[in-house]
Amino acid sequence: RVRGSWFYFQREGAPSGHEDVILNFSSWDGSNWTARIQEGKVHQTRQGSTTGHDDLSLNYKNWDSSLWTVKLQGDNKFHHVRQGATTGHEDDSLKFKTWDGSNWTAKLKGKKFYHTEEGETKGHKDVIAKYFSWDGSLMTSRLRFGNFIHIKEGAPSGYEDPCIYFKGWDGSNWSAKIVGHRFYLIPDGSDTGKESNVLNYKSWDECNWTMKLI
């Protein structure tokens, strides 16, 4: 296929993640550890070590780098206590810093963790985009050698244009054209715009979606 003939779509707020039997976390002193659940306890191994230890709790860094201790509460709950506090709280998720300092959320699924990176989303690829045009018409578009082929819903044929005219998430009117492997976005009524690798548009079902070129 021709590079740039596919779109990649992400619905606003669509969750993603992956399942794993281990959790790689940063401990209070900044050292890197791996944890796994074994018979109701947390088996922890320090990075580079061949042996570990079992414990009822683990000490981790939260997203804001504050220090917390967590214990397992059944098969799908955590009990969190902040350093120095005498009471804690129960939650179904654990927000922690992993080895490279990035922020992740883990949820318990029996003896496994379900991990999601901060801001991570899931989408799909397609050769067409379905969106609202400026006048509220339902449009379908695809790419052809850097131009858009537009077809209005119900029309017998379409037309080619270097630009796409669409409604943004807030209902405002925008146009965009392809510059290299990015979009050049121009708000209605303006002579200038900006380059972006994403295009946020309102779909036929009136949901907010993000489009990328792949």
C-alpha positions in Angstrom: 0.0 0.0 0.0 1.0 3.7 -0.4 2.3 5.1 2.9 -0.2 7.6 4.2 -3.3 5.9 2.6 -4.5 4.6 6.0 -6.0 6.5 8.9 -5.6 5.5 12.5 -8.6 6.3 14.7 -8.9 6.6 18.5 -12.2 7.3 20.2 -12.0 9.9 23.0 -11.3 8.2 26.3 -11.0 4.7 24.9 -9.1 2.6 27.5 -6.3 0.2 26.7 -3.7 -1.8 28.5 -2.3 -5.3 28.9 -2.3 -8.2 31.3 0.8 -9.5 33.0 1.8 -11.7 35.9 4.4 -9.2 37.0 4.6 -5.5 38.1 7.8 -3.6 37.7 7.8 -0.7 40.2 10.0 1.9 41.8 10.5 1.5 45.5 10.8 4.3 48.1 14.6 4.5 47.7 14.3 4.6 43.9 15.5 1.0 43.4 13.8 -1.1 40.8 11.7 -4.2 41.8 9.5 -6.8 40.2 6.5 -8.1 42.0 4.2 -11.1 41.4 1.4 -12.6 43.4 2.0 -16.0 45.1 -0.5 -17.6 47.4 -1.9 -14.3 48.7 1.4 -12.7 49.1 3.6 -10.4 47.0 6.8 -12.0 45.9 9.4 -9.2 45.3 12.7 -9.4 43.5 15.1 -6.5 43.2 16.5 -5.7 39.7 19.6 -7.8 39.0 19.0 -10.2 41.8 18.3 -13.9 41.3 16.4 -14.4 44.6 13.5 -12.5 46.2 11.2 -12.5 49.2 7.6 -12.8 50.1 5.8 -10.0 51.8 2.2 -9.0 52.6 2.9 -5.5 51.3 5.1 -3.5 48.9 6.5 0.0 49.2 6.0 2.1 46.0 6.1 5.6 44.5 2.8 7.2 43.4 2.5 9.3 40.2 3.4 12.4 42.2 6.5 10.5 43.7 4.9 10.4 47.2 5.7 7.2 49.1 3.0 4.6 49.8 2.6 1.1 51.1 0.0 -1.3 49.6 -1.4 -4.6 50.7 -3.7 -7.0 48.8 -7.3 -7.0 49.7 -8.9 -10.1 48.2 -8.6 -10.8 44.5 -9.3 -7.4 43.1 -8.6 -4.7 45.8 -5.6 -2.8 47.2 -5.3 -1.2 50.6 -3.1 1.9 50.4 -1.4 3.8 53.2 0.7 6.9 52.7 4.1 7.1 54.4 3.6 8.5 58.0 -0.2 8.1 57.9 -2.1 5.9 60.5 -5.0 5.2 58.2 -5.4 4.3 54.5 -8.0 3.6 51.9 -9.1 0.8 49.7 -9.1 1.0 45.9 -9.3 -1.3 42.9 -6.3 0.3 41.3 -2.6 1.1 42.0 -1.0 4.2 40.5 2.7 3.6 40.5 6.0 4.7 38.9 7.7 2.0 36.8 11.4 1.6 36.3 11.8 4.3 33.7 9.8 6.8 35.8 6.7 6.7 33.7 3.2 6.6 35.3 1.2 3.4 35.2 -2.0 2.1 36.7 -2.4 -1.6 37.7 -5.6 -3.4 38.6 -5.8 -6.9 40.1 -7.3 -9.7 38.1 -6.9 -12.7 40.4 -3.1 -13.5 40.3 -2.5 -11.1 37.4 -2.1 -7.4 37.0 -3.8 -5.3 34.3 -1.5 -2.5 33.3 -2.4 0.8 31.6 0.1 3.6 31.0 -0.9 7.1 31.8 -2.8 8.6 28.8 -2.8 5.3 26.9 -5.6 4.8 24.4 -6.6 2.1 21.9 -7.8 2.6 18.4 -8.1 1.0 14.9 -7.0 1.6 11.4 -9.2 2.1 8.3 -9.0 3.6 4.8 -12.0 5.8 5.3 -13.1 8.5 7.7 -16.8 9.3 8.5 -17.4 12.8 9.9 -19.6 15.9 9.9 -18.9 18.6 7.3 -19.3 22.3 8.0 -22.9 22.3 7.0 -23.7 19.2 9.1 -23.6 16.8 6.1 -22.5 13.2 6.7 -19.3 12.7 4.7 -17.0 9.8 4.0 -13.4 10.5 2.9 -10.3 8.5 1.9 -6.8 9.5 0.8 -5.5 9.3 -2.7 -1.9 10.5 -3.4 -2.1 13.2 -0.7 -5.6 14.4 -1.6 -9.0 13.5 -0.2 -11.7 11.8 -2.1 -15.0 13.0 -0.5 -18.5 11.4 -0.9 -21.5 13.0 0.7 -23.9 10.5 2.3 -26.5 9.4 -0.4 -24.6 11.0 -3.3 -24.0 8.8 -6.4 -20.4 10.0 -6.8 -17.6 11.9 -5.0 -15.0 14.5 -5.7 -11.3 15.1 -5.1 -10.0 17.9 -2.9 -6.7 18.7 -1.3 -8.6 19.7 1.9 -11.0 18.1 4.3 -13.7 20.3 5.9 -14.8 18.9 9.3 -16.3 19.8 12.6 -14.0 19.6 15.7 -14.9 18.1 19.1 -16.6 21.4 20.2 -18.6 21.7 16.9 -16.3 24.4 15.4 -15.4 24.3 11.7 -11.9 23.4 10.6 -10.2 22.5 7.4 -7.1 20.4 7.0 -4.7 19.3 4.3 -1.8 16.9 4.2 1.7 18.3 4.6 4.3 15.6 4.5 3.0 13.0 7.0 1.1 15.5 9.1 -2.1 17.6 9.0 -2.1 21.3 8.5 -5.2 22.5 10.5 -6.9 25.9 9.8 -9.9 27.1 11.8 -12.8 28.6 9.9 -12.3 32.3 9.2 -8.5 32.2 9.7 -5.7 32.6 7.1 -3.2 30.7 9.2 -3.1 27.4 10.9 -0.9 24.9 12.6 0.7 21.5 11.9 -0.3 18.5 13.9 0.0 14.8 13.7 -3.6 14.4 14.9 -7.0 15.6 13.7 -9.8 15.7 16.3 -13.2 15.5 14.6 -16.9 14.7 15.3 -18.0 11.4 13.9 -21.4 10.4 12.4 -22.5 9.1 15.8 -21.6 12.5 17.3 -18.8 11.0 19.3 -15.3 12.6 19.5 -12.5 10.8 17.6 -8.9 11.4 16.8 -7.4 10.6 13.4 -3.7 10.0 12.6 -1.9 9.2 9.4 -0.2 5.9 9.2 
